[in-house]
Every structure is written in structure tokens, then in C-alpha cells.
Amino acid sequence: MAVRVRLKIRRGSRVREVIALVNSGYEADTPQLMIPISLARELNLWPPPLNAREEIFDTAGGPLKVWVIREAAEVQVVAEDAKSKNVKVDIVISPLADEPLISDILAGELEIAVEDFAKGLWRFRWEPKEKVRPSERRIS
């Protein structure tokens, strides 16, 4: 199993709720949300805008060409009974991503505390340790 959370993405007047994977192996220098091209289209980010920078990311599967748009949106984790603060994010558009991925820095900014990756358990850092939340189900 993995840890997935419900994420509200705001870009201008466009708002989308998605299920995003918390990826501890996605190391970044800024809060980043990697998204598939289909979601980039919904957010009016595809084709990439002029301010997008083409970059090559080193991944476990090898080099990956992506487009990075700095501070392109705001995101918030939305749980049944609580919400995180809003965080400005760099949007990273990947032709290979099949679901949104939350970088390590973004997970920290959203105050996500993973309790057990194998069981898919998490909580907000400000919640008591007993308040454990189950992972959201991946949307196919």
C-alpha cells in the first residue's frame, strides 16, 4: 500500500480535487506537485505556458523530461474532518506520471506525517498520534 491524500488544487478560478501520492523518494528543493498531462490540461497548463522551464529530472527509471512552472498553484490537503494550510507549489508536468505526486518538501509544508507506508496510515503533524488516517484509494 502507499499513502495517498485528497488534495485540492487551485489555479486562478480553476479548482480540482485529486488523490495524490505522498512520495518520500521525490526529493525537491521547493514544494512541488508532479502531475500528468491530462491534469495539466484541466488546469490550463498544457501545452506548457511560456514561463515553463523544460528540465531533466533524474528518476529511478532514468532521466525524465518535465516542464516546471514556478508557484503555479495553491494546494491543500482535505480530510473528512480537517484541512491543511494552503501552500503555493511549483507544478511539474510529466508525460509519464499517471497520478499526482507530492514531493518531500511539499509533504512537509502540508504537515503530513506518515505513520506507516505499508499500511497506508498518516495524520497531520499537529494531530495527536492516536489520530491515524487511512490512505485514500487510488483513482484509476
C-alpha positions in Angstrom: 0.0 0.0 0.0 1.0 3.6 -0.1 -0.1 6.9 1.4 -2.5 9.0 -0.7 -4.3 12.1 0.3 -7.2 14.1 -1.1 -5.7 17.3 -2.5 -7.5 20.5 -3.6 -5.6 22.3 -6.3 -6.4 26.0 -7.0 -5.0 27.8 -10.1 -6.8 31.0 -10.7 -10.5 30.3 -11.0 -9.9 26.6 -11.6 -10.2 24.2 -8.7 -9.7 20.5 -8.9 -9.8 17.8 -6.2 -7.5 14.8 -6.8 -6.0 11.9 -5.0 -2.2 12.4 -4.7 0.6 10.0 -3.8 2.9 11.1 -1.0 6.3 10.1 -2.5 9.1 10.2 0.1 11.6 9.4 -2.7 10.6 12.6 -4.7 13.3 14.9 -3.4 12.9 18.6 -4.3 14.3 22.0 -3.4 10.8 23.6 -3.4 7.3 22.4 -2.7 6.5 20.5 -5.9 3.4 18.7 -7.2 4.1 16.5 -10.3 1.1 16.0 -12.4 0.1 14.1 -15.6 -0.5 15.9 -18.8 -4.3 15.2 -18.5 -4.5 17.2 -15.2 -2.2 19.9 -16.7 -4.8 20.4 -19.4 -7.6 20.7 -16.8 -5.6 23.4 -15.0 -4.9 25.2 -18.3 -1.2 24.4 -18.2 -0.9 22.3 -21.3 0.6 23.0 -23.7 3.2 24.4 -21.3 3.0 28.2 -20.9 5.8 30.4 -21.9 7.1 30.7 -18.3 7.5 26.9 -18.1 11.1 25.6 -17.9 12.0 22.4 -19.5 14.2 20.3 -17.2 15.5 16.8 -16.9 14.8 15.0 -13.6 16.9 12.0 -12.5 14.5 9.3 -11.6 14.8 5.7 -10.5 13.7 4.8 -14.1 16.3 7.1 -15.7 16.2 10.7 -17.0 12.8 12.3 -17.4 12.0 15.4 -19.4 9.5 17.6 -17.4 8.1 21.1 -17.5 8.3 23.2 -14.3 6.1 26.2 -13.7 7.1 28.1 -10.5 4.4 28.9 -8.0 1.7 27.9 -10.5 -1.0 26.9 -8.0 -2.0 26.5 -4.4 -2.8 23.2 -2.8 -4.4 22.0 0.4 -5.0 18.5 1.9 -8.7 18.0 2.5 -9.6 15.2 5.0 -13.0 14.4 6.2 -12.7 16.5 9.4 -9.7 18.7 8.9 -7.7 20.7 6.3 -4.1 21.7 5.9 -3.0 25.2 5.3 -2.8 26.4 1.7 0.7 26.0 0.1 2.0 27.6 -3.1 3.5 24.9 -5.3 5.6 24.6 -8.3 3.7 22.4 -10.8 5.9 19.8 -12.6 4.3 18.3 -15.7 5.4 14.8 -16.5 4.5 12.9 -19.7 5.0 9.6 -17.7 3.1 10.4 -14.4 -0.1 8.5 -14.1 -1.2 10.2 -10.8 -0.2 13.4 -9.0 2.9 13.0 -6.8 3.7 15.1 -3.7 7.4 15.9 -3.2 9.1 15.6 0.2 9.2 19.4 0.7 5.5 19.7 -0.2 4.6 16.9 2.2 6.4 18.8 5.0 4.8 22.1 4.1 1.3 20.4 4.2 2.3 18.9 7.6 1.7 15.3 6.5 3.1 12.8 9.0 3.3 9.3 7.6 2.7 6.7 10.3 3.1 3.6 8.2 3.7 3.5 4.4 3.0 -0.3 4.3 -0.4 0.1 5.9 -1.2 3.5 4.3 -1.6 5.4 7.6 -1.0 9.1 8.1 -2.0 12.1 10.1 -1.4 15.8 10.3 1.7 16.6 12.4 -0.4 18.8 14.7 -2.9 16.0 15.5 -2.4 13.6 18.4 -0.5 10.3 17.5 -3.7 8.4 18.1 -5.5 10.2 15.2 -4.4 8.0 12.4 -6.0 8.3 9.0 -6.2 5.7 6.2 -4.9 6.4 2.8 -7.3 7.5 0.1 -7.9 4.9 -2.6 -6.2 5.4 -5.9 -8.5 6.6 -8.7 -7.9 4.5 -11.8 
